[in-house]
Amino acid sequence: MLGAVVRSHLDDMAMVDALKSRVADMQDRLSRISKRAEKKRELVISVMEQADLKKLTEADFTVSLRSASAPLMVTEEGSIPEPFWKPQAPKLDRLGLIGALKSGKQVPGAVLGNPRMTIAIRTK
């Protein structure tokens, strides 16, 4: 019975690995297609600007060239006044805390818990 559960676990882990690889490949493809779409958009903007064409009407779409709002450009971050900064809550460095505790340091408010049991499965 346990052997069947372990085999099922191994099948699930193989599926996880395969899906991670597939997801990574699909994310790469998504990135390429997004960049391609953005380049096409920039090409349309450039051609319409050069041709002084404000509107393009086709049977299935209409494209209008218009001015976008001005983007923010920070030239010297250190000169920006304090009201424009958002304070952020501190975030616990869990990995640093675990490392300190494993090296024997006493850290008030934190201890390492009891280790759980685990299994190691070799397939080769």
MOPAC internal coordinates of N, CA, C and O (Angstrom, degrees):
PM7 1SCF
backbone

  N    0.0000 0     0.00 0     0.00 0    0    0    0
  C    1.4544 1     0.00 0     0.00 0    1    0    0
  C    1.5283 1   110.69 1     0.00 0    2    1    0
  O    1.2310 1   119.73 1   130.55 1    3    2    1
  N    1.3483 1   118.12 1   -49.45 1    3    2    1
  C    1.4653 1   120.55 1   179.22 1    5    3    2
  C    1.5190 1   110.66 1   -62.78 1    6    5    3
  O    1.2310 1   120.86 1   144.49 1    7    6    5
  N    1.3211 1   115.96 1   -35.51 1    7    6    5
  C    1.4650 1   119.90 1   178.33 1    9    7    6
  C    1.5182 1   111.08 1   -59.69 1   10    9    7
  O    1.2310 1   120.27 1   139.49 1   11   10    9
  N    1.3251 1   117.09 1   -40.51 1   11   10    9
  C    1.4667 1   121.03 1   179.06 1   13   11   10
  C    1.5278 1   110.89 1   -66.33 1   14   13   11
  O    1.2310 1   120.34 1   140.92 1   15   14   13
  N    1.3348 1   116.95 1   -39.08 1   15   14   13
  C    1.4661 1   120.71 1   178.58 1   17   15   14
  C    1.5278 1   109.91 1   -65.32 1   18   17   15
  O    1.2310 1   120.34 1   137.48 1   19   18   17
  N    1.3496 1   116.95 1   -42.52 1   19   18   17
  C    1.4661 1   120.72 1   178.86 1   21   19   18
  C    1.5183 1   110.03 1   -63.68 1   22   21   19
  O    1.2310 1   119.87 1   137.09 1   23   22   21
  N    1.3444 1   117.86 1   -42.91 1   23   22   21
  C    1.4685 1   120.25 1   177.73 1   25   23   22
  C    1.5417 1   110.56 1   -60.86 1   26   25   23
  O    1.2310 1   120.77 1   137.63 1   27   26   25
  N    1.3258 1   116.14 1   -42.37 1   27   26   25
  C    1.4586 1   120.39 1   177.96 1   29   27   26
  C    1.5322 1   110.40 1   -63.07 1   30   29   27
  O    1.2310 1   120.66 1   139.51 1   31   30   29
  N    1.3358 1   116.34 1   -40.49 1   31   30   29
  C    1.4663 1   120.99 1   176.18 1   33   31   30
  C    1.5200 1   110.24 1   -60.37 1   34   33   31
  O    1.2310 1   120.11 1   134.90 1   35   34   33
  N    1.3209 1   117.39 1   -45.10 1   35   34   33
  C    1.4673 1   121.30 1   179.27 1   37   35   34
  C    1.5258 1   110.95 1   -62.10 1   38   37   35
  O    1.2310 1   120.21 1   140.30 1   39   38   37
  N    1.3299 1   117.20 1   -39.70 1   39   38   37
  C    1.4638 1   120.65 1   176.58 1   41   39   38
  C    1.5240 1   110.78 1   -62.89 1   42   41   39
  O    1.2310 1   121.02 1   136.42 1   43   42   41
  N    1.3325 1   115.66 1   -43.58 1   43   42   41
  C    1.4611 1   119.73 1   178.60 1   45   43   42
  C    1.5226 1   111.08 1   -62.61 1   46   45   43
  O    1.2310 1   119.96 1   137.64 1   47   46   45
  N    1.3321 1   117.68 1   -42.36 1   47   46   45
  C    1.4610 1   120.75 1  -179.97 1   49   47   46
  C    1.5305 1   111.15 1   -65.75 1   50   49   47
  O    1.2310 1   120.31 1   142.96 1   51   50   49
  N    1.3430 1   117.02 1   -37.04 1   51   50   49
  C    1.4619 1   120.37 1   176.22 1   53   51   50
  C    1.5266 1   109.90 1   -63.93 1   54   53   51
  O    1.2310 1   120.47 1   140.65 1   55   54   53
  N    1.3341 1   116.70 1   -39.35 1   55   54   53
  C    1.4588 1   120.86 1   178.26 1   57   55   54
  C    1.5300 1   110.44 1   -66.52 1   58   57   55
  O    1.2310 1   120.26 1   139.79 1   59   58   57
  N    1.3236 1   117.11 1   -40.21 1   59   58   57
  C    1.4694 1   121.41 1   177.61 1   61   59   58
  C    1.5226 1   109.65 1   -60.04 1   62   61   59
  O    1.2310 1   120.35 1   131.85 1   63   62   61
  N    1.3311 1   116.94 1   -48.15 1   63   62   61
  C    1.4691 1   120.39 1   179.72 1   65   63   62
  C    1.5261 1   111.47 1   -61.30 1   66   65   63
  O    1.2310 1   120.63 1   136.60 1   67   66   65
  N    1.3360 1   116.40 1   -43.40 1   67   66   65
  C    1.4670 1   119.92 1  -179.88 1   69   67   66
  C    1.5251 1   110.75 1   -64.21 1   70   69   67
  O    1.2310 1   120.51 1   138.26 1   71   70   69
  N    1.3350 1   116.64 1   -41.74 1   71   70   69
  C    1.4614 1   119.86 1  -179.38 1   73   71   70
  C    1.5190 1   111.80 1   -68.89 1   74   73   71
  O    1.2310 1   120.08 1   143.25 1   75   74   73
  N    1.3382 1   117.45 1   -36.75 1   75   74   73
  C    1.4685 1   119.89 1   176.51 1   77   75   74
  C    1.5198 1   110.04 1   -60.23 1   78   77   75
  O    1.2310 1   120.87 1   136.77 1   79   78   77
  N    1.3231 1   115.95 1   -43.23 1   79   78   77
  C    1.4558 1   120.47 1   179.37 1   81   79   78
  C    1.5318 1   110.32 1   -64.72 1   82   81   79
  O    1.2310 1   120.65 1   137.48 1   83   82   81
  N    1.3130 1   116.37 1   -42.52 1   83   82   81
  C    1.4651 1   121.08 1  -179.67 1   85   83   82
  C    1.5281 1   110.69 1   -65.92 1   86   85   83
  O    1.2310 1   120.69 1   137.87 1   87   86   85
  N    1.3302 1   116.28 1   -42.13 1   87   86   85
  C    1.4645 1   120.38 1   178.69 1   89   87   86
  C    1.5256 1   109.71 1   -62.41 1   90   89   87
  O    1.2310 1   119.99 1   137.03 1   91   90   89
  N    1.3286 1   117.63 1   -42.97 1   91   90   89
  C    1.4657 1   120.92 1   178.94 1   93   91   90
  C    1.5334 1   110.31 1   -61.44 1   94   93   91
  O    1.2310 1   120.73 1   136.96 1   95   94   93
  N    1.3397 1   116.20 1   -43.04 1   95   94   93
  C    1.4637 1   119.61 1   178.21 1   97   95   94
  C    1.5286 1   110.84 1   -62.96 1   98   97   95
  O    1.2310 1   120.34 1   138.21 1   99   98   97
  N    1.3194 1   116.96 1   -41.79 1   99   98   97
  C    1.4569 1   120.87 1  -179.02 1  101   99   98
  C    1.5314 1   111.28 1   -69.47 1  102  101   99
  O    1.2310 1   119.98 1   145.66 1  103  102  101
  N    1.3421 1   117.65 1   -34.34 1  103  102  101
  C    1.4595 1   120.23 1   176.20 1  105  103  102
  C    1.5248 1   110.41 1   -65.74 1  106  105  103
  O    1.2310 1   120.43 1   140.10 1  107  106  105
  N    1.3400 1   116.79 1   -39.90 1  107  106  105
  C    1.4652 1   120.50 1   175.66 1  109  107  106
  C    1.5304 1   110.42 1   -61.27 1  110  109  107
  O    1.2310 1   121.04 1   137.29 1  111  110  109
  N    1.3240 1   115.62 1   -42.71 1  111  110  109
  C    1.4686 1   120.04 1   179.74 1  113  111  110
  C    1.5256 1   110.57 1   -65.28 1  114  113  111
  O    1.2310 1   120.65 1   137.49 1  115  114  113
  N    1.3313 1   116.37 1   -42.51 1  115  114  113
  C    1.4619 1   120.85 1   177.58 1  117  115  114
  C    1.5242 1   110.63 1   -58.60 1  118  117  115
  O    1.2310 1   120.59 1   136.63 1  119  118  117
  N    1.3213 1   116.48 1   -43.37 1  119  118  117
  C    1.4589 1   121.00 1   179.71 1  121  119  118
  C    1.5318 1   111.02 1   -62.30 1  122  121  119
  O    1.2310 1   120.56 1   135.68 1  123  122  121
  N    1.3345 1   116.53 1   -44.32 1  123  122  121
  C    1.4671 1   120.19 1   179.34 1  125  123  122
  C    1.5327 1   111.40 1   -62.92 1  126  125  123
  O    1.2310 1   120.51 1   136.30 1  127  126  125
  N    1.3280 1   116.63 1   -43.70 1  127  126  125
  C    1.4585 1   120.13 1  -178.67 1  129  127  126
  C    1.5265 1   110.30 1   -67.53 1  130  129  127
  O    1.2310 1   120.08 1   140.82 1  131  130  129
  N    1.3315 1   117.45 1   -39.18 1  131  130  129
  C    1.4688 1   120.79 1   177.75 1  133  131  130
  C    1.5187 1   111.04 1   -62.27 1  134  133  131
  O    1.2310 1   120.22 1   136.47 1  135  134  133
  N    1.3311 1   117.19 1   -43.53 1  135  134  133
  C    1.4679 1   120.67 1   178.70 1  137  135  134
  C    1.5203 1   110.46 1   -64.09 1  138  137  135
  O    1.2310 1   120.65 1   139.31 1  139  138  137
  N    1.3280 1   116.36 1   -40.69 1  139  138  137
  C    1.4614 1   120.69 1   179.36 1  141  139  138
  C    1.5313 1   110.51 1   -62.86 1  142  141  139
  O    1.2310 1   120.52 1   136.82 1  143  142  141
  N    1.3258 1   116.61 1   -43.18 1  143  142  141
  C    1.4694 1   120.90 1   179.31 1  145  143  142
  C    1.5267 1   110.60 1   -64.02 1  146  145  143
  O    1.2310 1   119.99 1   138.86 1  147  146  145
  N    1.3285 1   117.63 1   -41.14 1  147  146  145
  C    1.4643 1   121.17 1   179.78 1  149  147  146
  C    1.5307 1   110.77 1   -65.52 1  150  149  147
  O    1.2310 1   120.08 1   140.70 1  151  150  149
  N    1.3357 1   117.46 1   -39.30 1  151  150  149
  C    1.4714 1   120.20 1   177.58 1  153  151  150
  C    1.5287 1   110.77 1   -63.38 1  154  153  151
  O    1.2310 1   120.46 1   140.73 1  155  154  153
  N    1.3339 1   116.73 1   -39.27 1  155  154  153
  C    1.4645 1   120.05 1   178.21 1  157  155  154
  C    1.5247 1   110.69 1   -65.37 1  158  157  155
  O    1.2310 1   120.66 1   139.96 1  159  158  157
  N    1.3272 1   116.35 1   -40.04 1  159  158  157
  C    1.4648 1   120.80 1   178.09 1  161  159  158
  C    1.5260 1   109.86 1   -62.00 1  162  161  159
  O    1.2310 1   120.50 1   134.64 1  163  162  161
  N    1.3365 1   116.65 1   -45.36 1  163  162  161
  C    1.4659 1   121.31 1   178.73 1  165  163  162
  C    1.5258 1   111.20 1   -62.67 1  166  165  163
  O    1.2310 1   120.44 1   142.93 1  167  166  165
  N    1.3372 1   116.77 1   -37.07 1  167  166  165
  C    1.4666 1   121.01 1   178.13 1  169  167  166
  C    1.5262 1   110.43 1   -63.57 1  170  169  167
  O    1.2310 1   120.17 1   135.05 1  171  170  169
  N    1.3315 1   117.28 1   -44.95 1  171  170  169
  C    1.4646 1   121.17 1   179.34 1  173  171  170
  C    1.5273 1   110.17 1   -61.63 1  174  173  171
  O    1.2310 1   120.21 1   135.70 1  175  174  173
  N    1.3318 1   117.21 1   -44.30 1  175  174  173
  C    1.4663 1   121.01 1   178.76 1  177  175  174
  C    1.5223 1   110.07 1   -59.89 1  178  177  175
  O    1.2310 1   120.47 1   132.58 1  179  178  177
  N    1.3252 1   116.70 1   -47.42 1  179  178  177
  C    1.4629 1   121.20 1  -177.79 1  181  179  178
  C    1.5301 1   111.41 1   -61.27 1  182  181  179
  O    1.2310 1   120.30 1   133.01 1  183  182  181
  N    1.3126 1   117.04 1   -46.99 1  183  182  181
  C    1.4708 1   120.47 1  -178.28 1  185  183  182
  C    1.5294 1   110.63 1   -66.10 1  186  185  183
  O    1.2310 1   120.02 1   137.87 1  187  186  185
  N    1.3325 1   117.56 1   -42.13 1  187  186  185
  C    1.4621 1   119.75 1   179.66 1  189  187  186
  C    1.5228 1   110.90 1   -65.30 1  190  189  187
  O    1.2310 1   120.05 1   142.04 1  191  190  189
  N    1.3528 1   117.50 1   -37.96 1  191  190  189
  C    1.4719 1   119.93 1   176.86 1  193  191  190
  C    1.5213 1   110.59 1   -63.47 1  194  193  191
  O    1.2310 1   120.40 1   131.55 1  195  194  193
  N    1.3302 1   116.84 1   -48.45 1  195  194  193
  C    1.4666 1   121.02 1  -177.48 1  197  195  194
  C    1.5196 1   111.91 1   -64.17 1  198  197  195
  O    1.2310 1   120.50 1   146.42 1  199  198  197
  N    1.3305 1   116.65 1   -33.58 1  199  198  197
  C    1.4633 1   120.53 1  -179.48 1  201  199  198
  C    1.5227 1   111.70 1   -88.16 1  202  201  199
  O    1.2310 1   120.57 1  -179.94 1  203  202  201
  N    1.3319 1   116.51 1     0.06 1  203  202  201
  C    1.4642 1   121.58 1  -177.04 1  205  203  202
  C    1.5330 1   110.47 1    52.84 1  206  205  203
  O    1.2310 1   121.61 1  -137.00 1  207  206  205
  N    1.3276 1   114.52 1    43.00 1  207  206  205
  C    1.4589 1   122.23 1  -179.52 1  209  207  206
  C    1.5208 1   108.25 1  -103.29 1  210  209  207
  O    1.2310 1   120.40 1   -64.63 1  211  210  209
  N    1.3224 1   116.84 1   115.37 1  211  210  209
  C    1.4686 1   121.48 1  -176.50 1  213  211  210
  C    1.5268 1   112.69 1   -88.30 1  214  213  211
  O    1.2310 1   120.78 1   155.97 1  215  214  213
  N    1.3407 1   116.12 1   -24.03 1  215  214  213
  C    1.4575 1   119.10 1  -176.20 1  217  215  214
  C    1.5138 1   110.00 1  -146.63 1  218  217  215
  O    1.2310 1   120.97 1   -42.92 1  219  218  217
  N    1.3274 1   115.75 1   137.08 1  219  218  217
  C    1.4614 1   122.30 1   176.30 1  221  219  218
  C    1.5235 1   106.77 1  -125.48 1  222  221  219
  O    1.2310 1   120.85 1   -58.87 1  223  222  221
  N    1.3292 1   115.98 1   121.13 1  223  222  221
  C    1.4601 1   120.71 1  -178.67 1  225  223  222
  C    1.5158 1   109.62 1  -113.97 1  226  225  223
  O    1.2310 1   121.35 1   -54.24 1  227  226  225
  N    1.2961 1   115.03 1   125.76 1  227  226  225
  C    1.4663 1   123.04 1   175.80 1  229  227  226
  C    1.5217 1   107.59 1  -121.98 1  230  229  227
  O    1.2310 1   120.28 1    -7.76 1  231  230  229
  N    1.3267 1   117.08 1   172.24 1  231  230  229
  C    1.4666 1   120.48 1  -178.71 1  233  231  230
  C    1.5244 1   112.14 1   -62.76 1  234  233  231
  O    1.2310 1   120.45 1   145.56 1  235  234  233
  N    1.3261 1   116.75 1   -34.44 1  235  234  233
  C    1.4680 1   119.78 1  -174.41 1  237  235  234
  C    1.5238 1   114.49 1  -109.31 1  238  237  235
  O    1.2310 1   119.26 1   177.84 1  239  238  237
  N    1.3374 1   119.02 1    -2.16 1  239  238  237
  C    1.4688 1   120.82 1   177.52 1  241  239  238
  C    1.5162 1   110.64 1  -162.25 1  242  241  239
  O    1.2310 1   121.72 1   -16.68 1  243  242  241
  N    1.3222 1   114.32 1   163.32 1  243  242  241
  C    1.4620 1   122.52 1   172.96 1  245  243  242
  C    1.5195 1   107.34 1  -131.54 1  246  245  243
  O    1.2310 1   120.39 1   -47.32 1  247  246  245
  N    1.3304 1   116.86 1   132.68 1  247  246  245
  C    1.4570 1   121.89 1   177.98 1  249  247  246
  C    1.5216 1   107.91 1  -114.41 1  250  249  247
  O    1.2310 1   120.84 1   -52.16 1  251  250  249
  N    1.3316 1   116.00 1   127.84 1  251  250  249
  C    1.4648 1   120.98 1   177.22 1  253  251  250
  C    1.5149 1   108.71 1  -117.31 1  254  253  251
  O    1.2310 1   120.82 1   -49.15 1  255  254  253
  N    1.3177 1   116.05 1   130.85 1  255  254  253
  C    1.4574 1   121.57 1   177.38 1  257  255  254
  C    1.5168 1   108.40 1   -90.93 1  258  257  255
  O    1.2310 1   120.16 1   -56.12 1  259  258  257
  N    1.3048 1   117.30 1   123.88 1  259  258  257
  C    1.4613 1   121.06 1   179.33 1  261  259  258
  C    1.5183 1   109.11 1  -143.42 1  262  261  259
  O    1.2310 1   121.38 1   -16.68 1  263  262  261
  N    1.2990 1   114.97 1   163.32 1  263  262  261
  C    1.4521 1   121.44 1  -178.98 1  265  263  262
  C    1.5295 1   109.88 1   -79.51 1  266  265  263
  O    1.2310 1   120.21 1   -48.15 1  267  266  265
  N    1.3048 1   117.21 1   131.85 1  267  266  265
  C    1.4632 1   122.13 1   177.25 1  269  267  266
  C    1.5297 1   108.88 1   -86.46 1  270  269  267
  O    1.2310 1   120.76 1   -13.95 1  271  270  269
  N    1.3340 1   116.15 1   166.05 1  271  270  269
  C    1.4695 1   119.12 1   177.56 1  273  271  270
  C    1.5268 1   109.57 1   -70.27 1  274  273  271
  O    1.2310 1   121.05 1   -25.53 1  275  274  273
  N    1.3150 1   115.60 1   154.47 1  275  274  273
  C    1.4648 1   121.45 1  -177.59 1  277  275  274
  C    1.5341 1   110.13 1   -67.11 1  278  277  275
  O    1.2310 1   120.26 1   -47.30 1  279  278  277
  N    1.3283 1   117.11 1   132.70 1  279  278  277
  C    1.4687 1   119.77 1   179.21 1  281  279  278
  C    1.5333 1   111.29 1   -79.19 1  282  281  279
  O    1.2310 1   120.64 1   -26.09 1  283  282  281
  N    1.3141 1   116.37 1   153.91 1  283  282  281
  C    1.4588 1   121.75 1   175.80 1  285  283  282
  C    1.5238 1   108.78 1   -77.92 1  286  285  283
  O    1.2310 1   120.63 1   -47.60 1  287  286  285
  N    1.3243 1   116.40 1   132.40 1  287  286  285
  C    1.4500 1   121.53 1   175.81 1  289  287  286
  C    1.5245 1   107.39 1  -128.17 1  290  289  287
  O    1.2310 1   120.27 1   -67.87 1  291  290  289
  N    1.3048 1   117.09 1   112.13 1  291  290  289
  C    1.4615 1   121.82 1   179.81 1  293  291  290
  C    1.5220 1   107.31 1   -86.61 1  294  293  291
  O    1.2310 1   120.59 1   -62.44 1  295  294  293
  N    1.3372 1   116.48 1   117.56 1  295  294  293
  C    1.4609 1   120.88 1  -177.38 1  297  295  294
  C    1.5235 1   112.22 1   -95.58 1  298  297  295
  O    1.2310 1   120.16 1   149.12 1  299  298  297
  N    1.3356 1   117.30 1   -30.88 1  299  298  297
  C    1.4627 1   120.87 1   177.66 1  301  299  298
  C    1.5302 1   108.14 1  -150.04 1  302  301  299
  O    1.2310 1   121.21 1   -84.41 1  303  302  301
  N    1.3008 1   115.28 1    95.59 1  303  302  301
  C    1.4639 1   121.56 1  -174.14 1  305  303  302
  C    1.5221 1   112.63 1   -58.03 1  306  305  303
  O    1.2310 1   119.99 1   143.46 1  307  306  305
  N    1.3089 1   117.63 1   -36.54 1  307  306  305
  C    1.4581 1   121.50 1  -178.20 1  309  307  306
  C    1.5161 1   114.34 1   -65.77 1  310  309  307
  O    1.2310 1   119.86 1   161.13 1  311  310  309
  N    1.3209 1   117.87 1   -18.87 1  311  310  309
  C    1.4653 1   121.78 1  -178.76 1  313  311  310
  C    1.5233 1   113.09 1   -89.68 1  314  313  311
  O    1.2310 1   120.02 1   173.01 1  315  314  313
  N    1.3045 1   117.56 1    -6.99 1  315  314  313
  C    1.4668 1   120.65 1  -176.90 1  317  315  314
  C    1.5282 1   109.03 1   -73.82 1  318  317  315
  O    1.2310 1   119.51 1   -51.68 1  319  318  317
  N    1.3363 1   118.53 1   128.32 1  319  318  317
  C    1.4733 1   122.39 1  -177.45 1  321  319  318
  C    1.5291 1   113.04 1   -61.86 1  322  321  319
  O    1.2310 1   121.55 1   -25.35 1  323  322  321
  N    1.3148 1   114.64 1   154.65 1  323  322  321
  C    1.4674 1   123.40 1  -175.34 1  325  323  322
  C    1.5232 1   114.45 1   -57.09 1  326  325  323
  O    1.2310 1   118.12 1   144.34 1  327  326  325
  N    1.3439 1   121.18 1   -35.66 1  327  326  325
  C    1.4718 1   119.24 1  -179.32 1  329  327  326
  C    1.5280 1   114.48 1   -60.18 1  330  329  327
  O    1.2310 1   120.07 1   160.86 1  331  330  329
  N    1.3354 1   117.47 1   -19.14 1  331  330  329
  C    1.4594 1   120.18 1  -179.10 1  333  331  330
  C    1.5310 1   113.11 1   -91.14 1  334  333  331
  O    1.2310 1   119.77 1  -174.26 1  335  334  333
  N    1.3133 1   118.04 1     5.74 1  335  334  333
  C    1.4640 1   122.88 1   178.52 1  337  335  334
  C    1.5172 1   108.88 1  -104.10 1  338  337  335
  O    1.2310 1   120.52 1   -42.07 1  339  338  337
  N    1.3099 1   116.61 1   137.93 1  339  338  337
  C    1.4583 1   121.52 1   177.37 1  341  339  338
  C    1.5242 1   108.76 1  -101.40 1  342  341  339
  O    1.2310 1   120.35 1   -55.44 1  343  342  341
  N    1.3221 1   116.94 1   124.56 1  343  342  341
  C    1.4644 1   118.29 1   175.36 1  345  343  342
  C    1.5303 1   109.61 1   -71.16 1  346  345  343
  O    1.2310 1   120.97 1   -34.03 1  347  346  345
  N    1.3144 1   115.75 1   145.97 1  347  346  345
  C    1.4623 1   120.38 1   179.61 1  349  347  346
  C    1.5124 1   109.52 1  -121.66 1  350  349  347
  O    1.2310 1   121.53 1   -36.85 1  351  350  349
  N    1.3002 1   114.68 1   143.15 1  351  350  349
  C    1.4619 1   120.09 1   178.02 1  353  351  350
  C    1.5252 1   109.56 1   -67.89 1  354  353  351
  O    1.2310 1   120.56 1   -35.90 1  355  354  353
  N    1.3402 1   116.53 1   144.10 1  355  354  353
  C    1.4585 1   119.05 1   177.00 1  357  355  354
  C    1.5261 1   110.76 1   -61.96 1  358  357  355
  O    1.2310 1   120.62 1   -32.36 1  359  358  357
  N    1.3089 1   116.41 1   147.64 1  359  358  357
  C    1.4602 1   122.05 1   179.33 1  361  359  358
  C    1.5268 1   108.65 1  -117.19 1  362  361  359
  O    1.2310 1   120.87 1   -47.41 1  363  362  361
  N    1.3121 1   115.94 1   132.59 1  363  362  361
  C    1.4624 1   121.85 1  -177.62 1  365  363  362
  C    1.5265 1   110.86 1   -67.98 1  366  365  363
  O    1.2310 1   120.63 1   -51.91 1  367  366  365
  N    1.3305 1   116.40 1   128.09 1  367  366  365
  C    1.4622 1   122.45 1   175.68 1  369  367  366
  C    1.5239 1   107.43 1   -86.43 1  370  369  367
  O    1.2310 1   120.65 1   -93.34 1  371  370  369
  N    1.3152 1   116.37 1    86.66 1  371  370  369
  C    1.4658 1   121.55 1  -174.69 1  373  371  370
  C    1.5331 1   112.06 1   -64.29 1  374  373  371
  O    1.2310 1   119.94 1   138.40 1  375  374  373
  N    1.3241 1   117.73 1   -41.60 1  375  374  373
  C    1.4656 1   120.19 1  -179.59 1  377  375  374
  C    1.5175 1   111.34 1   -65.76 1  378  377  375
  O    1.2310 1   120.54 1   138.62 1  379  378  377
  N    1.3363 1   116.57 1   -41.38 1  379  378  377
  C    1.4605 1   120.04 1   177.29 1  381  379  378
  C    1.5199 1   111.43 1   -64.12 1  382  381  379
  O    1.2310 1   120.59 1   140.38 1  383  382  381
  N    1.3214 1   116.48 1   -39.62 1  383  382  381
  C    1.4559 1   121.90 1   178.64 1  385  383  382
  C    1.5211 1   111.05 1   -64.86 1  386  385  383
  O    1.2310 1   119.75 1   135.34 1  387  386  385
  N    1.3255 1   118.07 1   -44.66 1  387  386  385
  C    1.4655 1   121.62 1   177.79 1  389  387  386
  C    1.5213 1   110.11 1   -62.07 1  390  389  387
  O    1.2310 1   120.52 1   136.08 1  391  390  389
  N    1.3329 1   116.62 1   -43.92 1  391  390  389
  C    1.4695 1   120.23 1   179.12 1  393  391  390
  C    1.5136 1   112.19 1   -60.28 1  394  393  391
  O    1.2310 1   120.36 1   137.56 1  395  394  393
  N    1.3396 1   116.91 1   -42.44 1  395  394  393
  C    1.4662 1   120.68 1   179.26 1  397  395  394
  C    1.5219 1   110.54 1   -64.28 1  398  397  395
  O    1.2310 1   120.48 1   135.41 1  399  398  397
  N    1.3278 1   116.69 1   -44.59 1  399  398  397
  C    1.4640 1   119.90 1  -179.48 1  401  399  398
  C    1.5297 1   111.62 1   -66.09 1  402  401  399
  O    1.2310 1   120.10 1   140.78 1  403  402  401
  N    1.3330 1   117.41 1   -39.22 1  403  402  401
  C    1.4671 1   120.55 1   178.84 1  405  403  402
  C    1.5205 1   111.56 1   -66.39 1  406  405  403
  O    1.2310 1   120.22 1   150.12 1  407  406  405
  N    1.3300 1   117.18 1   -29.88 1  407  406  405
  C    1.4628 1   119.86 1   179.64 1  409  407  406
  C    1.5271 1   111.74 1   -82.27 1  410  409  407
  O    1.2310 1   120.30 1  -177.84 1  411  410  409
  N    1.3285 1   117.03 1     2.16 1  411  410  409
  C    1.4577 1   120.70 1   174.45 1  413  411  410
  C    1.5190 1   115.15 1    98.04 1  414  413  411
  O    1.2310 1   119.59 1  -179.63 1  415  414  413
  N    1.2985 1   118.40 1     0.37 1  415  414  413
  C    1.4656 1   120.65 1   179.82 1  417  415  414
  C    1.5243 1   110.05 1   -72.58 1  418  417  415
  O    1.2310 1   120.92 1   -35.51 1  419  418  417
  N    1.3233 1   115.85 1   144.49 1  419  418  417
  C    1.4585 1   121.86 1   174.54 1  421  419  418
  C    1.5259 1   107.53 1   -90.51 1  422  421  419
  O    1.2310 1   120.61 1   -55.77 1  423  422  421
  N    1.3207 1   116.43 1   124.23 1  423  422  421
  C    1.4549 1   121.34 1   179.41 1  425  423  422
  C    1.5260 1   107.35 1  -121.40 1  426  425  423
  O    1.2310 1   120.18 1   -65.13 1  427  426  425
  N    1.3328 1   117.26 1   114.87 1  427  426  425
  C    1.4612 1   119.23 1   179.23 1  429  427  426
  C    1.5290 1   111.16 1   -56.92 1  430  429  427
  O    1.2310 1   120.80 1   -46.85 1  431  430  429
  N    1.3226 1   116.08 1   133.15 1  431  430  429
  C    1.4549 1   120.50 1   176.76 1  433  431  430
  C    1.5081 1   115.05 1    89.00 1  434  433  431
  O    1.2310 1   120.02 1  -177.88 1  435  434  433
  N    1.3328 1   117.57 1     2.12 1  435  434  433
  C    1.4667 1   119.57 1  -179.22 1  437  435  434
  C    1.5202 1   110.63 1  -148.99 1  438  437  435
  O    1.2310 1   120.97 1   -38.91 1  439  438  437
  N    1.2987 1   115.74 1   141.09 1  439  438  437
  C    1.4619 1   123.09 1   173.35 1  441  439  438
  C    1.5144 1   107.87 1  -142.54 1  442  441  439
  O    1.2310 1   120.89 1   -19.22 1  443  442  441
  N    1.3071 1   115.90 1   160.78 1  443  442  441
  C    1.4635 1   119.74 1   173.11 1  445  443  442
  C    1.5244 1   108.28 1   -82.90 1  446  445  443
  O    1.2310 1   120.40 1   -44.15 1  447  446  445
  N    1.3168 1   116.84 1   135.85 1  447  446  445
  C    1.4588 1   121.15 1   178.43 1  449  447  446
  C    1.5194 1   111.14 1   -77.57 1  450  449  447
  O    1.2310 1   121.26 1    -2.65 1  451  450  449
  N    1.3196 1   115.19 1   177.35 1  451  450  449
  C    1.4641 1   120.52 1   177.07 1  453  451  450
  C    1.5240 1   109.19 1   -69.74 1  454  453  451
  O    1.2310 1   120.52 1   -45.59 1  455  454  453
  N    1.3301 1   116.62 1   134.41 1  455  454  453
  C    1.4651 1   118.26 1   179.22 1  457  455  454
  C    1.5288 1   110.45 1   -66.40 1  458  457  455
  O    1.2310 1   121.02 1   -37.11 1  459  458  457
  N    1.3160 1   115.65 1   142.89 1  459  458  457
  C    1.4574 1   121.02 1   177.25 1  461  459  458
  C    1.5120 1   109.40 1   -89.12 1  462  461  459
  O    1.2310 1   120.67 1   -16.75 1  463  462  461
  N    1.2757 1   116.32 1   163.25 1  463  462  461
  C    1.4598 1   121.25 1   174.56 1  465  463  462
  C    1.5263 1   108.00 1   -79.24 1  466  465  463
  O    1.2310 1   120.62 1   -31.91 1  467  466  465
  N    1.3104 1   116.43 1   148.09 1  467  466  465
  C    1.4499 1   121.26 1   177.50 1  469  467  466
  C    1.5237 1   108.08 1  -142.54 1  470  469  467
  O    1.2310 1   119.59 1    -5.91 1  471  470  469
  N    1.2913 1   118.39 1   174.09 1  471  470  469
  C    1.4602 1   121.58 1   176.42 1  473  471  470
  C    1.5111 1   108.49 1  -125.47 1  474  473  471
  O    1.2310 1   121.12 1   -26.68 1  475  474  473
  N    1.3119 1   115.46 1   153.32 1  475  474  473
  C    1.4617 1   122.15 1   172.70 1  477  475  474
  C    1.5115 1   107.39 1  -115.70 1  478  477  475
  O    1.2310 1   120.14 1   -49.09 1  479  478  477
  N    1.3160 1   117.33 1   130.91 1  479  478  477
  C    1.4564 1   121.17 1  -178.82 1  481  479  478
  C    1.5146 1   107.43 1  -122.36 1  482  481  479
  O    1.2310 1   120.85 1   -55.69 1  483  482  481
  N    1.3242 1   115.98 1   124.31 1  483  482  481
  C    1.4675 1   121.63 1   177.02 1  485  483  482
  C    1.5124 1   107.93 1  -109.79 1  486  485  483
  O    1.2310 1   121.13 1   -43.41 1  487  486  485
  N    1.3075 1   115.44 1   136.59 1  487  486  485
  C    1.4690 1   119.31 1  -179.84 1  489  487  486
  C    1.5150 1   112.31 1  -116.83 1  490  489  487
  O    1.2310 1   119.81 1   177.29 1  491  490  489
  N    1.3050 1   117.97 1    -2.71 1  491  490  489
  C    1.4667 1   120.92 1  -179.71 1  493  491  490
  C    1.4904 1   110.77 1  -124.24 1  494  493  491
  O    1.2310 1   120.10 1   180.00 1  495  494  493

